[in-house]
Structures are given as structure tokens and as C-alpha cells.
Amino acid sequence: MDERRGQDRCPVCQGPMKQADNGTLRCRKSICAYNHRNEACPRCQHKGPEVSSAGTDSYTYSCTECMNKWTKVAS
């Protein structure tokens, strides 16, 4: 049996997961909300914003609580 078929699936988008350099599991889709769930709004500190790509090296976030929008360079 192929080992890859049993790999973990993302709880948000059901896509494949990968192990990051620090040992944590991340979704392979860079803009998946699962990867950004700990990002806190700079205005209200609510975690888990909606995320979209703002270009090749940055993300645009939208807070679901206070509707604040901000952009952050990908790390």
C-alpha cells in the first residue's frame, strides 16, 4: 500500500499536509486559513482571519470580528 495515501488531510480544505521545518504540520496550500489560524488582528487581536494572496510574497488578511484589513509579507 502506498504510504502517501494515508497522509494527513487539512481540516479546513481537505488538501494534503506537509511537515514544516519546525516540525509542525501545515497545509500545502499557502493561502489556506489553516496556515494562518494563529495570525492576530493588529486592531482587536482576534485570531483566524480570512486570507488571500496579495502577490508573490505577501498575504492580505481580513478580520472577521472588526473587519480590519492588513497586508503582511510572507515569512
PDB file of N, CA, C, O and CB in Angstrom:
ATOM      1  N   MET A   1       0.845  -1.189   0.000  1.00  0.00           N
ATOM      2  CA  MET A   1       0.000   0.000   0.000  1.00  0.00           C
ATOM      3  C   MET A   1       0.888   1.249   0.000  1.00  0.00           C
ATOM      4  O   MET A   1       1.932   1.273   0.652  1.00  0.00           O
ATOM      5  CB  MET A   1      -0.960   0.000   1.230  1.00  0.00           C
ATOM      6  N   ASP A   2       0.479   2.257  -0.713  1.00  0.00           N
ATOM      7  CA  ASP A   2       1.242   3.489  -0.837  1.00  0.00           C
ATOM      8  C   ASP A   2       1.132   4.301   0.457  1.00  0.00           C
ATOM      9  O   ASP A   2       0.028   4.584   0.922  1.00  0.00           O
ATOM     10  CB  ASP A   2       0.748   4.317  -2.048  1.00  0.00           C
ATOM     11  N   GLU A   3       2.268   4.673   1.031  1.00  0.00           N
ATOM     12  CA  GLU A   3       2.290   5.421   2.289  1.00  0.00           C
ATOM     13  C   GLU A   3       1.664   6.802   2.140  1.00  0.00           C
ATOM     14  O   GLU A   3       1.072   7.312   3.092  1.00  0.00           O
ATOM     15  CB  GLU A   3       3.718   5.556   2.793  1.00  0.00           C
ATOM     16  N   ARG A   4       1.782   7.412   0.977  1.00  0.00           N
ATOM     17  CA  ARG A   4       1.260   8.762   0.789  1.00  0.00           C
ATOM     18  C   ARG A   4      -0.251   8.828   0.881  1.00  0.00           C
ATOM     19  O   ARG A   4      -0.795   9.874   1.235  1.00  0.00           O
ATOM     20  CB  ARG A   4       1.701   9.301  -0.537  1.00  0.00           C
ATOM     21  N   ARG A   5      -0.934   7.760   0.578  1.00  0.00           N
ATOM     22  CA  ARG A   5      -2.391   7.774   0.636  1.00  0.00           C
ATOM     23  C   ARG A   5      -2.903   7.958   2.059  1.00  0.00           C
ATOM     24  O   ARG A   5      -4.024   8.427   2.256  1.00  0.00           O
ATOM     25  CB  ARG A   5      -2.949   6.491   0.051  1.00  0.00           C
ATOM     26  N   GLY A   6      -2.103   7.598   3.044  1.00  0.00           N
ATOM     27  CA  GLY A   6      -2.513   7.716   4.428  1.00  0.00           C
ATOM     28  C   GLY A   6      -2.091   9.027   5.084  1.00  0.00           C
ATOM     29  O   GLY A   6      -2.267   9.208   6.289  1.00  0.00           O
ATOM     30  N   GLN A   7      -1.528   9.950   4.282  1.00  0.00           N
ATOM     31  CA  GLN A   7      -1.051  11.186   4.877  1.00  0.00           C
ATOM     32  C   GLN A   7      -2.208  12.037   5.393  1.00  0.00           C
ATOM     33  O   GLN A   7      -3.344  11.909   4.936  1.00  0.00           O
ATOM     34  CB  GLN A   7      -0.231  11.971   3.868  1.00  0.00           C
ATOM     35  N   ASP A   8      -1.902  12.894   6.338  1.00  0.00           N
ATOM     36  CA  ASP A   8      -2.912  13.740   6.963  1.00  0.00           C
ATOM     37  C   ASP A   8      -3.522  14.699   5.954  1.00  0.00           C
ATOM     38  O   ASP A   8      -2.862  15.147   5.015  1.00  0.00           O
ATOM     39  CB  ASP A   8      -2.309  14.519   8.128  1.00  0.00           C
ATOM     40  N   ARG A   9      -4.798  15.004   6.168  1.00  0.00           N
ATOM     41  CA  ARG A   9      -5.514  15.952   5.321  1.00  0.00           C
ATOM     42  C   ARG A   9      -5.800  17.209   6.134  1.00  0.00           C
ATOM     43  O   ARG A   9      -5.992  17.136   7.348  1.00  0.00           O
ATOM     44  CB  ARG A   9      -6.835  15.332   4.767  1.00  0.00           C
ATOM     45  N   CYS A  10      -5.827  18.342   5.478  1.00  0.00           N
ATOM     46  CA  CYS A  10      -6.101  19.615   6.133  1.00  0.00           C
ATOM     47  C   CYS A  10      -7.533  19.624   6.667  1.00  0.00           C
ATOM     48  O   CYS A  10      -8.456  19.262   5.937  1.00  0.00           O
ATOM     49  CB  CYS A  10      -5.875  20.794   5.156  1.00  0.00           C
ATOM     50  N   PRO A  11      -7.740  20.026   7.916  1.00  0.00           N
ATOM     51  CA  PRO A  11      -9.091  20.070   8.465  1.00  0.00           C
ATOM     52  C   PRO A  11      -9.950  21.185   7.874  1.00  0.00           C
ATOM     53  O   PRO A  11     -11.171  21.170   8.033  1.00  0.00           O
ATOM     54  CB  PRO A  11      -9.022  20.232   9.954  1.00  0.00           C
ATOM     55  N   VAL A  12      -9.330  22.154   7.194  1.00  0.00           N
ATOM     56  CA  VAL A  12     -10.080  23.263   6.605  1.00  0.00           C
ATOM     57  C   VAL A  12     -10.456  22.981   5.152  1.00  0.00           C
ATOM     58  O   VAL A  12     -11.630  23.061   4.790  1.00  0.00           O
ATOM     59  CB  VAL A  12      -9.266  24.552   6.690  1.00  0.00           C
ATOM     60  N   CYS A  13      -9.457  22.648   4.309  1.00  0.00           N
ATOM     61  CA  CYS A  13      -9.717  22.490   2.872  1.00  0.00           C
ATOM     62  C   CYS A  13      -9.602  21.048   2.388  1.00  0.00           C
ATOM     63  O   CYS A  13      -9.865  20.772   1.218  1.00  0.00           O
ATOM     64  CB  CYS A  13      -8.764  23.349   2.089  1.00  0.00           C
ATOM     65  N   GLN A  14      -9.220  20.137   3.258  1.00  0.00           N
ATOM     66  CA  GLN A  14      -9.044  18.716   2.945  1.00  0.00           C
ATOM     67  C   GLN A  14      -7.879  18.434   2.004  1.00  0.00           C
ATOM     68  O   GLN A  14      -7.755  17.322   1.491  1.00  0.00           O
ATOM     69  CB  GLN A  14     -10.301  18.176   2.340  1.00  0.00           C
ATOM     70  N   GLY A  15      -7.024  19.427   1.772  1.00  0.00           N
ATOM     71  CA  GLY A  15      -5.846  19.233   0.938  1.00  0.00           C
ATOM     72  C   GLY A  15      -4.752  18.509   1.699  1.00  0.00           C
ATOM     73  O   GLY A  15      -4.879  18.291   2.903  1.00  0.00           O
ATOM     74  N   PRO A  16      -3.677  18.131   1.017  1.00  0.00           N
ATOM     75  CA  PRO A  16      -2.583  17.413   1.682  1.00  0.00           C
ATOM     76  C   PRO A  16      -1.812  18.324   2.639  1.00  0.00           C
ATOM     77  O   PRO A  16      -1.717  19.534   2.431  1.00  0.00           O
ATOM     78  CB  PRO A  16      -1.624  16.825   0.639  1.00  0.00           C
ATOM     79  N   MET A  17      -1.274  17.720   3.679  1.00  0.00           N
ATOM     80  CA  MET A  17      -0.482  18.448   4.665  1.00  0.00           C
ATOM     81  C   MET A  17       0.997  18.130   4.435  1.00  0.00           C
ATOM     82  O   MET A  17       1.332  17.130   3.800  1.00  0.00           O
ATOM     83  CB  MET A  17      -0.918  18.078   6.123  1.00  0.00           C
ATOM     84  N   LYS A  18       1.871  18.983   4.954  1.00  0.00           N
ATOM     85  CA  LYS A  18       3.311  18.730   4.913  1.00  0.00           C
ATOM     86  C   LYS A  18       3.896  19.130   6.259  1.00  0.00           C
ATOM     87  O   LYS A  18       3.313  19.924   6.997  1.00  0.00           O
ATOM     88  CB  LYS A  18       4.002  19.513   3.741  1.00  0.00           C
ATOM     89  N   GLN A  19       5.043  18.571   6.558  1.00  0.00           N
ATOM     90  CA  GLN A  19       5.708  18.915   7.807  1.00  0.00           C
ATOM     91  C   GLN A  19       6.631  20.093   7.561  1.00  0.00           C
ATOM     92  O   GLN A  19       7.485  20.046   6.675  1.00  0.00           O
ATOM     93  CB  GLN A  19       6.494  17.707   8.378  1.00  0.00           C
ATOM     94  N   ALA A  20       6.459  21.151   8.345  1.00  0.00           N
ATOM     95  CA  ALA A  20       7.285  22.343   8.213  1.00  0.00           C
ATOM     96  C   ALA A  20       8.644  22.117   8.866  1.00  0.00           C
ATOM     97  O   ALA A  20       8.849  21.120   9.559  1.00  0.00           O
ATOM     98  CB  ALA A  20       6.584  23.561   8.837  1.00  0.00           C
ATOM     99  N   ASP A  21       9.565  23.044   8.642  1.00  0.00           N
ATOM    100  CA  ASP A  21      10.915  22.936   9.198  1.00  0.00           C
ATOM    101  C   ASP A  21      10.916  22.845  10.722  1.00  0.00           C
ATOM    102  O   ASP A  21      11.792  22.207  11.307  1.00  0.00           O
ATOM    103  CB  ASP A  21      11.748  24.121   8.762  1.00  0.00           C
ATOM    104  N   ASN A  22       9.928  23.488  11.371  1.00  0.00           N
ATOM    105  CA  ASN A  22       9.880  23.468  12.838  1.00  0.00           C
ATOM    106  C   ASN A  22       9.142  22.245  13.382  1.00  0.00           C
ATOM    107  O   ASN A  22       8.948  22.127  14.592  1.00  0.00           O
ATOM    108  CB  ASN A  22       9.213  24.733  13.352  1.00  0.00           C
ATOM    109  N   GLY A  23       8.730  21.337  12.498  1.00  0.00           N
ATOM    110  CA  GLY A  23       8.092  20.096  12.924  1.00  0.00           C
ATOM    111  C   GLY A  23       6.576  20.119  12.965  1.00  0.00           C
ATOM    112  O   GLY A  23       5.952  19.084  13.198  1.00  0.00           O
ATOM    113  N   THR A  24       5.965  21.286  12.743  1.00  0.00           N
ATOM    114  CA  THR A  24       4.507  21.368  12.759  1.00  0.00           C
ATOM    115  C   THR A  24       3.937  20.978  11.403  1.00  0.00           C
ATOM    116  O   THR A  24       4.631  21.051  10.389  1.00  0.00           O
ATOM    117  CB  THR A  24       4.048  22.781  13.142  1.00  0.00           C
ATOM    118  N   LEU A  25       2.685  20.569  11.385  1.00  0.00           N
ATOM    119  CA  LEU A  25       2.010  20.258  10.125  1.00  0.00           C
ATOM    120  C   LEU A  25       1.405  21.522   9.544  1.00  0.00           C
ATOM    121  O   LEU A  25       0.806  22.321  10.264  1.00  0.00           O
ATOM    122  CB  LEU A  25       0.922  19.182  10.329  1.00  0.00           C
ATOM    123  N   ARG A  26       1.563  21.699   8.238  1.00  0.00           N
ATOM    124  CA  ARG A  26       0.984  22.840   7.523  1.00  0.00           C
ATOM    125  C   ARG A  26       0.277  22.326   6.287  1.00  0.00           C
ATOM    126  O   ARG A  26       0.649  21.294   5.729  1.00  0.00           O
ATOM    127  CB  ARG A  26       2.074  23.887   7.143  1.00  0.00           C
ATOM    128  N   CYS A  27      -0.741  23.048   5.863  1.00  0.00           N
ATOM    129  CA  CYS A  27      -1.429  22.733   4.619  1.00  0.00           C
ATOM    130  C   CYS A  27      -0.505  23.128   3.469  1.00  0.00           C
ATOM    131  O   CYS A  27       0.201  24.133   3.556  1.00  0.00           O
ATOM    132  CB  CYS A  27      -2.816  23.472   4.523  1.00  0.00           C
ATOM    133  N   ARG A  28      -0.508  22.341   2.396  1.00  0.00           N
ATOM    134  CA  ARG A  28       0.339  22.662   1.239  1.00  0.00           C
ATOM    135  C   ARG A  28      -0.157  23.900   0.488  1.00  0.00           C
ATOM    136  O   ARG A  28       0.614  24.525  -0.240  1.00  0.00           O
ATOM    137  CB  ARG A  28       0.393  21.471   0.284  1.00  0.00           C
ATOM    138  N   LYS A  29      -1.431  24.261   0.655  1.00  0.00           N
ATOM    139  CA  LYS A  29      -1.954  25.486   0.040  1.00  0.00           C
ATOM    140  C   LYS A  29      -1.545  26.662   0.919  1.00  0.00           C
ATOM    141  O   LYS A  29      -2.014  26.773   2.051  1.00  0.00           O
ATOM    142  CB  LYS A  29      -3.520  25.424  -0.135  1.00  0.00           C
ATOM    143  N   SER A  30      -0.696  27.525   0.427  1.00  0.00           N
ATOM    144  CA  SER A  30      -0.162  28.605   1.261  1.00  0.00           C
ATOM    145  C   SER A  30      -1.229  29.570   1.761  1.00  0.00           C
ATOM    146  O   SER A  30      -1.074  30.142   2.840  1.00  0.00           O
ATOM    147  CB  SER A  30       0.874  29.370   0.491  1.00  0.00           C
ATOM    148  N   ILE A  31      -2.320  29.769   0.997  1.00  0.00           N
ATOM    149  CA  ILE A  31      -3.346  30.708   1.450  1.00  0.00           C
ATOM    150  C   ILE A  31      -4.483  30.035   2.213  1.00  0.00           C
ATOM    151  O   ILE A  31      -5.495  30.677   2.493  1.00  0.00           O
ATOM    152  CB  ILE A  31      -3.911  31.448   0.270  1.00  0.00           C
ATOM    153  N   CYS A  32      -4.340  28.780   2.550  1.00  0.00           N
ATOM    154  CA  CYS A  32      -5.362  28.091   3.336  1.00  0.00           C
ATOM    155  C   CYS A  32      -5.441  28.729   4.728  1.00  0.00           C
ATOM    156  O   CYS A  32      -4.412  29.030   5.334  1.00  0.00           O
ATOM    157  CB  CYS A  32      -5.048  26.563   3.442  1.00  0.00           C
ATOM    158  N   ALA A  33      -6.642  28.930   5.223  1.00  0.00           N
ATOM    159  CA  ALA A  33      -6.848  29.532   6.543  1.00  0.00           C
ATOM    160  C   ALA A  33      -6.174  28.732   7.653  1.00  0.00           C
ATOM    161  O   ALA A  33      -5.830  29.296   8.692  1.00  0.00           O
ATOM    162  CB  ALA A  33      -8.335  29.653   6.832  1.00  0.00           C
ATOM    163  N   TYR A  34      -5.983  27.441   7.454  1.00  0.00           N
ATOM    164  CA  TYR A  34      -5.333  26.607   8.479  1.00  0.00           C
ATOM    165  C   TYR A  34      -3.925  27.111   8.791  1.00  0.00           C
ATOM    166  O   TYR A  34      -3.509  27.101   9.949  1.00  0.00           O
ATOM    167  CB  TYR A  34      -5.272  25.137   8.017  1.00  0.00           C
ATOM    168  N   ASN A  35      -3.200  27.544   7.784  1.00  0.00           N
ATOM    169  CA  ASN A  35      -1.832  28.025   7.972  1.00  0.00           C
ATOM    170  C   ASN A  35      -1.779  29.389   8.649  1.00  0.00           C
ATOM    171  O   ASN A  35      -0.729  29.780   9.158  1.00  0.00           O
ATOM    172  CB  ASN A  35      -1.122  28.093   6.640  1.00  0.00           C
ATOM    173  N   HIS A  36      -2.877  30.112   8.664  1.00  0.00           N
ATOM    174  CA  HIS A  36      -2.905  31.479   9.190  1.00  0.00           C
ATOM    175  C   HIS A  36      -3.803  31.599  10.418  1.00  0.00           C
ATOM    176  O   HIS A  36      -4.137  32.708  10.834  1.00  0.00           O
ATOM    177  CB  HIS A  36      -3.376  32.446   8.112  1.00  0.00           C
ATOM    178  N   ARG A  37      -4.199  30.464  11.003  1.00  0.00           N
ATOM    179  CA  ARG A  37      -5.164  30.469  12.105  1.00  0.00           C
ATOM    180  C   ARG A  37      -4.658  31.176  13.360  1.00  0.00           C
ATOM    181  O   ARG A  37      -5.471  31.610  14.177  1.00  0.00           O
ATOM    182  CB  ARG A  37      -5.534  29.060  12.451  1.00  0.00           C
ATOM    183  N   ASN A  38      -3.361  31.304  13.536  1.00  0.00           N
ATOM    184  CA  ASN A  38      -2.808  31.974  14.713  1.00  0.00           C
ATOM    185  C   ASN A  38      -2.444  33.430  14.460  1.00  0.00           C
ATOM    186  O   ASN A  38      -1.937  34.110  15.352  1.00  0.00           O
ATOM    187  CB  ASN A  38      -1.593  31.235  15.191  1.00  0.00           C
ATOM    188  N   GLU A  39      -2.701  33.914  13.242  1.00  0.00           N
ATOM    189  CA  GLU A  39      -2.432  35.314  12.908  1.00  0.00           C
ATOM    190  C   GLU A  39      -3.464  36.180  13.631  1.00  0.00           C
ATOM    191  O   GLU A  39      -4.666  35.974  13.467  1.00  0.00           O
ATOM    192  CB  GLU A  39      -2.480  35.553  11.350  1.00  0.00           C
ATOM    193  N   ALA A  40      -3.005  37.143  14.425  1.00  0.00           N
ATOM    194  CA  ALA A  40      -3.905  38.002  15.199  1.00  0.00           C
ATOM    195  C   ALA A  40      -4.089  39.349  14.510  1.00  0.00           C
ATOM    196  O   ALA A  40      -3.147  39.907  13.948  1.00  0.00           O
ATOM    197  CB  ALA A  40      -3.365  38.206  16.626  1.00  0.00           C
ATOM    198  N   CYS A  41      -5.308  39.856  14.564  1.00  0.00           N
ATOM    199  CA  CYS A  41      -5.621  41.173  14.009  1.00  0.00           C
ATOM    200  C   CYS A  41      -4.853  42.235  14.799  1.00  0.00           C
ATOM    201  O   CYS A  41      -4.874  42.216  16.029  1.00  0.00           O
ATOM    202  CB  CYS A  41      -7.162  41.450  14.050  1.00  0.00           C
ATOM    203  N   PRO A  42      -4.176  43.162  14.112  1.00  0.00           N
ATOM    204  CA  PRO A  42      -3.438  44.200  14.835  1.00  0.00           C
ATOM    205  C   PRO A  42      -4.353  45.161  15.592  1.00  0.00           C
ATOM    206  O   PRO A  42      -3.900  45.838  16.515  1.00  0.00           O
ATOM    207  CB  PRO A  42      -2.577  44.982  13.870  1.00  0.00           C
ATOM    208  N   ARG A  43      -5.632  45.232  15.218  1.00  0.00           N
ATOM    209  CA  ARG A  43      -6.567  46.137  15.888  1.00  0.00           C
ATOM    210  C   ARG A  43      -7.231  45.494  17.101  1.00  0.00           C
ATOM    211  O   ARG A  43      -7.195  46.066  18.190  1.00  0.00           O
ATOM    212  CB  ARG A  43      -7.630  46.596  14.911  1.00  0.00           C
ATOM    213  N   CYS A  44      -7.838  44.316  16.937  1.00  0.00           N
ATOM    214  CA  CYS A  44      -8.628  43.716  18.024  1.00  0.00           C
ATOM    215  C   CYS A  44      -8.023  42.434  18.592  1.00  0.00           C
ATOM    216  O   CYS A  44      -8.547  41.888  19.563  1.00  0.00           O
ATOM    217  CB  CYS A  44     -10.018  43.424  17.533  1.00  0.00           C
ATOM    218  N   GLN A  45      -6.935  41.945  18.010  1.00  0.00           N
ATOM    219  CA  GLN A  45      -6.223  40.734  18.447  1.00  0.00           C
ATOM    220  C   GLN A  45      -6.986  39.432  18.220  1.00  0.00           C
ATOM    221  O   GLN A  45      -6.565  38.384  18.709  1.00  0.00           O
ATOM    222  CB  GLN A  45      -5.899  40.850  19.898  1.00  0.00           C
ATOM    223  N   HIS A  46      -8.114  39.476  17.478  1.00  0.00           N
ATOM    224  CA  HIS A  46      -8.861  38.256  17.155  1.00  0.00           C
ATOM    225  C   HIS A  46      -8.012  37.415  16.211  1.00  0.00           C
ATOM    226  O   HIS A  46      -7.401  37.947  15.284  1.00  0.00           O
ATOM    227  CB  HIS A  46     -10.257  38.590  16.512  1.00  0.00           C
ATOM    228  N   LYS A  47      -7.972  36.106  16.441  1.00  0.00           N
ATOM    229  CA  LYS A  47      -7.167  35.208  15.604  1.00  0.00           C
ATOM    230  C   LYS A  47      -8.028  34.514  14.557  1.00  0.00           C
ATOM    231  O   LYS A  47      -9.237  34.365  14.728  1.00  0.00           O
ATOM    232  CB  LYS A  47      -6.453  34.161  16.470  1.00  0.00           C
ATOM    233  N   GLY A  48      -7.391  34.098  13.480  1.00  0.00           N
ATOM    234  CA  GLY A  48      -8.064  33.344  12.432  1.00  0.00           C
ATOM    235  C   GLY A  48      -8.724  34.198  11.372  1.00  0.00           C
ATOM    236  O   GLY A  48      -9.904  34.003  11.081  1.00  0.00           O
ATOM    237  N   PRO A  49      -7.998  35.144  10.781  1.00  0.00           N
ATOM    238  CA  PRO A  49      -8.585  35.995   9.750  1.00  0.00           C
ATOM    239  C   PRO A  49      -8.787  35.254   8.431  1.00  0.00           C
ATOM    240  O   PRO A  49      -8.239  34.174   8.212  1.00  0.00           O
ATOM    241  CB  PRO A  49      -7.710  37.210   9.523  1.00  0.00           C
ATOM    242  N   GLU A  50      -9.586  35.864   7.563  1.00  0.00           N
ATOM    243  CA  GLU A  50      -9.685  35.361   6.192  1.00  0.00           C
ATOM    244  C   GLU A  50      -8.406  35.808   5.497  1.00  0.00           C
ATOM    245  O   GLU A  50      -7.875  36.877   5.799  1.00  0.00           O
ATOM    246  CB  GLU A  50     -10.993  35.894   5.439  1.00  0.00           C
ATOM    247  N   VAL A  51      -7.914  35.001   4.577  1.00  0.00           N
ATOM    248  CA  VAL A  51      -6.631  35.302   3.953  1.00  0.00           C
ATOM    249  C   VAL A  51      -6.721  35.156   2.442  1.00  0.00           C
ATOM    250  O   VAL A  51      -7.420  34.283   1.929  1.00  0.00           O
ATOM    251  CB  VAL A  51      -5.535  34.390   4.510  1.00  0.00           C
ATOM    252  N   SER A  52      -5.999  36.027   1.734  1.00  0.00           N
ATOM    253  CA  SER A  52      -5.886  35.915   0.282  1.00  0.00           C
ATOM    254  C   SER A  52      -4.471  36.346  -0.097  1.00  0.00           C
ATOM    255  O   SER A  52      -3.768  36.967   0.700  1.00  0.00           O
ATOM    256  CB  SER A  52      -6.975  36.790  -0.458  1.00  0.00           C
ATOM    257  N   SER A  53      -4.072  36.020  -1.289  1.00  0.00           N
ATOM    258  CA  SER A  53      -2.735  36.356  -1.753  1.00  0.00           C
ATOM    259  C   SER A  53      -2.721  37.784  -2.275  1.00  0.00           C
ATOM    260  O   SER A  53      -3.591  38.179  -3.052  1.00  0.00           O
ATOM    261  CB  SER A  53      -2.267  35.372  -2.844  1.00  0.00           C
ATOM    262  N   ALA A  54      -1.725  38.560  -1.843  1.00  0.00           N
ATOM    263  CA  ALA A  54      -1.590  39.940  -2.300  1.00  0.00           C
ATOM    264  C   ALA A  54      -0.456  40.062  -3.308  1.00  0.00           C
ATOM    265  O   ALA A  54      -0.092  41.171  -3.698  1.00  0.00           O
ATOM    266  CB  ALA A  54      -1.347  40.879  -1.112  1.00  0.00           C
ATOM    267  N   GLY A  55       0.087  38.967  -3.721  1.00  0.00           N
ATOM    268  CA  GLY A  55       1.218  38.961  -4.638  1.00  0.00           C
ATOM    269  C   GLY A  55       2.059  37.734  -4.368  1.00  0.00           C
ATOM    270  O   GLY A  55       1.633  36.822  -3.661  1.00  0.00           O
ATOM    271  N   THR A  56       3.242  37.712  -4.926  1.00  0.00           N
ATOM    272  CA  THR A  56       4.084  36.530  -4.785  1.00  0.00           C
ATOM    273  C   THR A  56       4.701  36.393  -3.406  1.00  0.00           C
ATOM    274  O   THR A  56       5.088  35.293  -3.012  1.00  0.00           O
ATOM    275  CB  THR A  56       5.167  36.557  -5.810  1.00  0.00           C
ATOM    276  N   ASP A  57       4.802  37.486  -2.667  1.00  0.00           N
ATOM    277  CA  ASP A  57       5.488  37.408  -1.379  1.00  0.00           C
ATOM    278  C   ASP A  57       4.715  38.041  -0.226  1.00  0.00           C
ATOM    279  O   ASP A  57       5.315  38.394   0.789  1.00  0.00           O
ATOM    280  CB  ASP A  57       6.822  38.062  -1.488  1.00  0.00           C
ATOM    281  N   SER A  58       3.397  38.191  -0.360  1.00  0.00           N
ATOM    282  CA  SER A  58       2.623  38.772   0.734  1.00  0.00           C
ATOM    283  C   SER A  58       1.189  38.251   0.745  1.00  0.00           C
ATOM    284  O   SER A  58       0.692  37.714  -0.245  1.00  0.00           O
ATOM    285  CB  SER A  58       2.623  40.294   0.630  1.00  0.00           C
ATOM    286  N   TYR A  59       0.541  38.427   1.898  1.00  0.00           N
ATOM    287  CA  TYR A  59      -0.841  37.994   2.099  1.00  0.00           C
ATOM    288  C   TYR A  59      -1.681  39.177   2.556  1.00  0.00           C
ATOM    289  O   TYR A  59      -1.186  40.064   3.250  1.00  0.00           O
ATOM    290  CB  TYR A  59      -0.919  36.839   3.132  1.00  0.00           C
ATOM    291  N   THR A  60      -2.943  39.191   2.169  1.00  0.00           N
ATOM    292  CA  THR A  60      -3.897  40.171   2.650  1.00  0.00           C
ATOM    293  C   THR A  60      -4.840  39.467   3.608  1.00  0.00           C
ATOM    294  O   THR A  60      -5.411  38.427   3.280  1.00  0.00           O
ATOM    295  CB  THR A  60      -4.674  40.841   1.476  1.00  0.00           C
ATOM    296  N   TYR A  61      -4.999  40.040   4.793  1.00  0.00           N
ATOM    297  CA  TYR A  61      -5.859  39.468   5.820  1.00  0.00           C
ATOM    298  C   TYR A  61      -7.083  40.343   6.032  1.00  0.00           C
ATOM    299  O   TYR A  61      -7.017  41.561   5.869  1.00  0.00           O
ATOM    300  CB  TYR A  61      -5.092  39.295   7.136  1.00  0.00           C
ATOM    301  N   SER A  62      -8.209  39.718   6.399  1.00  0.00           N
ATOM    302  CA  SER A  62      -9.438  40.423   6.763  1.00  0.00           C
ATOM    303  C   SER A  62      -9.944  39.825   8.062  1.00  0.00           C
ATOM    304  O   SER A  62     -10.227  38.629   8.132  1.00  0.00           O
ATOM    305  CB  SER A  62     -10.522  40.325   5.631  1.00  0.00           C
ATOM    306  N   CYS A  63     -10.060  40.664   9.100  1.00  0.00           N
ATOM    307  CA  CYS A  63     -10.551  40.199  10.389  1.00  0.00           C
ATOM    308  C   CYS A  63     -12.063  40.001  10.309  1.00  0.00           C
ATOM    309  O   CYS A  63     -12.784  40.878   9.834  1.00  0.00           O
ATOM    310  CB  CYS A  63     -10.183  41.200  11.518  1.00  0.00           C
ATOM    311  N   THR A  64     -12.532  38.862  10.768  1.00  0.00           N
ATOM    312  CA  THR A  64     -13.967  38.562  10.731  1.00  0.00           C
ATOM    313  C   THR A  64     -14.714  39.229  11.875  1.00  0.00           C
ATOM    314  O   THR A  64     -15.945  39.251  11.869  1.00  0.00           O
ATOM    315  CB  THR A  64     -14.192  37.058  10.780  1.00  0.00           C
ATOM    316  N   GLU A  65     -14.001  39.773  12.858  1.00  0.00           N
ATOM    317  CA  GLU A  65     -14.637  40.430  14.002  1.00  0.00           C
ATOM    318  C   GLU A  65     -14.810  41.928  13.771  1.00  0.00           C
ATOM    319  O   GLU A  65     -15.923  42.443  13.871  1.00  0.00           O
ATOM    320  CB  GLU A  65     -13.818  40.195  15.267  1.00  0.00           C
ATOM    321  N   CYS A  66     -13.713  42.638  13.461  1.00  0.00           N
ATOM    322  CA  CYS A  66     -13.782  44.101  13.344  1.00  0.00           C
ATOM    323  C   CYS A  66     -13.665  44.597  11.907  1.00  0.00           C
ATOM    324  O   CYS A  66     -13.696  45.805  11.669  1.00  0.00           O
ATOM    325  CB  CYS A  66     -12.694  44.731  14.174  1.00  0.00           C
ATOM    326  N   MET A  67     -13.532  43.688  10.949  1.00  0.00           N
ATOM    327  CA  MET A  67     -13.450  43.995   9.516  1.00  0.00           C
ATOM    328  C   MET A  67     -12.183  44.752   9.121  1.00  0.00           C
ATOM    329  O   MET A  67     -12.122  45.321   8.031  1.00  0.00           O
ATOM    330  CB  MET A  67     -14.648  44.799   9.107  1.00  0.00           C
ATOM    331  N   ASN A  68     -11.177  44.766   9.990  1.00  0.00           N
ATOM    332  CA  ASN A  68      -9.900  45.384   9.671  1.00  0.00           C
ATOM    333  C   ASN A  68      -9.224  44.587   8.555  1.00  0.00           C
ATOM    334  O   ASN A  68      -9.369  43.366   8.491  1.00  0.00           O
ATOM    335  CB  ASN A  68      -8.991  45.462  10.929  1.00  0.00           C
ATOM    336  N   LYS A  69      -8.493  45.264   7.686  1.00  0.00           N
ATOM    337  CA  LYS A  69      -7.739  44.609   6.617  1.00  0.00           C
ATOM    338  C   LYS A  69      -6.284  45.041   6.733  1.00  0.00           C
ATOM    339  O   LYS A  69      -5.989  46.206   7.002  1.00  0.00           O
ATOM    340  CB  LYS A  69      -8.322  44.961   5.201  1.00  0.00           C
ATOM    341  N   TRP A  70      -5.374  44.083   6.527  1.00  0.00           N
ATOM    342  CA  TRP A  70      -3.958  44.390   6.560  1.00  0.00           C
ATOM    343  C   TRP A  70      -3.199  43.436   5.661  1.00  0.00           C
ATOM    344  O   TRP A  70      -3.693  42.363   5.315  1.00  0.00           O
ATOM    345  CB  TRP A  70      -3.420  44.324   7.989  1.00  0.00           C
ATOM    346  N   THR A  71      -1.993  43.838   5.287  1.00  0.00           N
ATOM    347  CA  THR A  71      -1.134  43.031   4.422  1.00  0.00           C
ATOM    348  C   THR A  71       0.146  42.711   5.183  1.00  0.00           C
ATOM    349  O   THR A  71       0.659  43.535   5.940  1.00  0.00           O
ATOM    350  CB  THR A  71      -0.820  43.772   3.078  1.00  0.00           C
ATOM    351  N   LYS A  72       0.646  41.511   4.970  1.00  0.00           N
ATOM    352  CA  LYS A  72       1.861  41.071   5.656  1.00  0.00           C
ATOM    353  C   LYS A  72       2.729  40.311   4.662  1.00  0.00           C
ATOM    354  O   LYS A  72       2.223  39.529   3.858  1.00  0.00           O
ATOM    355  CB  LYS A  72       1.523  40.182   6.899  1.00  0.00           C
ATOM    356  N   VAL A  73       4.023  40.541   4.721  1.00  0.00           N
ATOM    357  CA  VAL A  73       4.975  39.838   3.864  1.00  0.00           C
ATOM    358  C   VAL A  73       5.073  38.393   4.334  1.00  0.00           C
ATOM    359  O   VAL A  73       5.128  38.122   5.534  1.00  0.00           O
ATOM    360  CB  VAL A  73       6.378  40.530   3.884  1.00  0.00           C
ATOM    361  N   ALA A  74       5.093  37.478   3.388  1.00  0.00           N
ATOM    362  CA  ALA A  74       5.206  36.053   3.712  1.00  0.00           C
ATOM    363  C   ALA A  74       6.550  35.781   4.364  1.00  0.00           C
ATOM    364  O   ALA A  74       7.573  36.345   3.975  1.00  0.00           O
ATOM    365  CB  ALA A  74       5.034  35.180   2.446  1.00  0.00           C
ATOM    366  N   SER A  75       6.531  34.908   5.360  1.00  0.00           N
ATOM    367  CA  SER A  75       7.793  34.589   6.040  1.00  0.00           C
ATOM    368  C   SER A  75       8.337  33.260   5.581  1.00  0.00           C
ATOM    369  O   SER A  75       9.392  32.830   6.047  1.00  0.00           O
ATOM    370  CB  SER A  75       7.604  34.573   7.550  1.00  0.00           C
TER     371      SER A  75
END
